[in-house]
Amino acid sequence: PETEMFRKYQQSLRESEARQAREQAQEQQQRTFNRPKCDFWMQQDRTAPSEKSRASINQYCG
């Protein structure tokens, strides 16, 4: 029974690590996708700061 529990634990751990890796890859892909929008809103906020520019920075720049 102990080895069965350990095997299940290892499987659960591997699945968890794989899920985390997928989530990190998706987040990185999303950041890359949003990069032009992030750059645009950072520039807007530097030249004419506003609530909209700050909200957009939060949205697109993470």
C-alpha atoms as a printed R data frame, in Angstrom:
   type eleno elety resid chain resno      x      y       z
1  ATOM     1    CA   PRO     A     1  0.000  0.000   0.000
2  ATOM     2    CA   GLU     A     2  2.836  2.397   0.789
3  ATOM     3    CA   THR     A     3  4.421  2.035  -2.643
4  ATOM     4    CA   GLU     A     4  1.020  2.516  -4.302
5  ATOM     5    CA   MET     A     5  0.507  5.735  -2.352
6  ATOM     6    CA   PHE     A     6  4.004  6.892  -3.252
7  ATOM     7    CA   ARG     A     7  3.410  6.116  -6.934
8  ATOM     8    CA   LYS     A     8  0.162  8.102  -6.858
9  ATOM     9    CA   TYR     A     9  1.968 10.960  -5.135
10 ATOM    10    CA   GLN     A    10  4.684 10.968  -7.806
11 ATOM    11    CA   GLN     A    11  2.089 10.900 -10.584
12 ATOM    12    CA   SER     A    12  0.191 13.761  -8.988
13 ATOM    13    CA   LEU     A    13  3.411 15.722  -8.631
14 ATOM    14    CA   ARG     A    14  4.334 15.174 -12.298
15 ATOM    15    CA   GLU     A    15  0.857 16.255 -13.420
16 ATOM    16    CA   SER     A    16  1.054 19.341 -11.240
17 ATOM    17    CA   GLU     A    17  4.486 20.266 -12.604
18 ATOM    18    CA   ALA     A    18  3.293 19.746 -16.185
19 ATOM    19    CA   ARG     A    19  0.252 21.944 -15.551
20 ATOM    20    CA   GLN     A    20  2.446 24.676 -14.054
21 ATOM    21    CA   ALA     A    21  4.785 24.508 -17.050
22 ATOM    22    CA   ARG     A    22  1.829 24.828 -19.446
23 ATOM    23    CA   GLU     A    23  0.451 27.786 -17.503
24 ATOM    24    CA   GLN     A    24  3.843 29.515 -17.494
25 ATOM    25    CA   ALA     A    25  4.191 28.971 -21.238
26 ATOM    26    CA   GLN     A    26  0.726 30.411 -21.826
27 ATOM    27    CA   GLU     A    27  1.505 33.434 -19.656
28 ATOM    28    CA   GLN     A    28  4.768 34.018 -21.521
29 ATOM    29    CA   GLN     A    29  2.994 33.703 -24.861
30 ATOM    30    CA   GLN     A    30  0.327 36.168 -23.720
31 ATOM    31    CA   ARG     A    31  2.987 38.661 -22.564
32 ATOM    32    CA   THR     A    32  4.750 38.383 -25.918
33 ATOM    33    CA   PHE     A    33  1.458 38.825 -27.751
34 ATOM    34    CA   ASN     A    34  0.604 41.930 -25.702
35 ATOM    35    CA   ARG     A    35  4.066 43.496 -26.000
36 ATOM    36    CA   PRO     A    36  3.164 46.046 -28.725
37 ATOM    37    CA   LYS     A    37  0.064 47.140 -26.799
38 ATOM    38    CA   CYS     A    38  2.086 47.351 -23.602
39 ATOM    39    CA   ASP     A    39  4.722 49.517 -25.304
40 ATOM    40    CA   PHE     A    40  2.011 51.760 -26.765
41 ATOM    41    CA   TRP     A    41  0.293 52.327 -23.421
42 ATOM    42    CA   MET     A    42  3.602 52.890 -21.607
43 ATOM    43    CA   GLN     A    43  4.377 55.637 -24.139
44 ATOM    44    CA   GLN     A    44  0.870 57.094 -23.760
45 ATOM    45    CA   ASP     A    45  1.246 57.128 -19.981
46 ATOM    46    CA   ARG     A    46  4.592 58.920 -20.248
47 ATOM    47    CA   THR     A    47  3.248 61.618 -22.555
48 ATOM    48    CA   ALA     A    48 -0.312 61.975 -21.216
49 ATOM    49    CA   PRO     A    49 -0.949 60.037 -18.008
50 ATOM    50    CA   SER     A    50 -4.557 59.063 -17.417
51 ATOM    51    CA   GLU     A    51 -6.725 56.464 -15.722
52 ATOM    52    CA   LYS     A    52 -7.153 54.736 -19.085
53 ATOM    53    CA   SER     A    53 -3.412 54.538 -19.710
54 ATOM    54    CA   ARG     A    54 -2.767 53.161 -16.222
55 ATOM    55    CA   ALA     A    55 -5.582 50.613 -16.584
56 ATOM    56    CA   SER     A    56 -4.250 49.555 -19.982
57 ATOM    57    CA   ILE     A    57 -0.725 49.176 -18.590
58 ATOM    58    CA   ASN     A    58 -2.120 46.912 -15.890
59 ATOM    59    CA   GLN     A    59 -4.007 44.922 -18.515
60 ATOM    60    CA   TYR     A    60 -1.335 44.565 -21.197
61 ATOM    61    CA   CYS     A    61  1.923 44.760 -19.259
62 ATOM    62    CA   GLY     A    62  0.975 42.347 -16.519
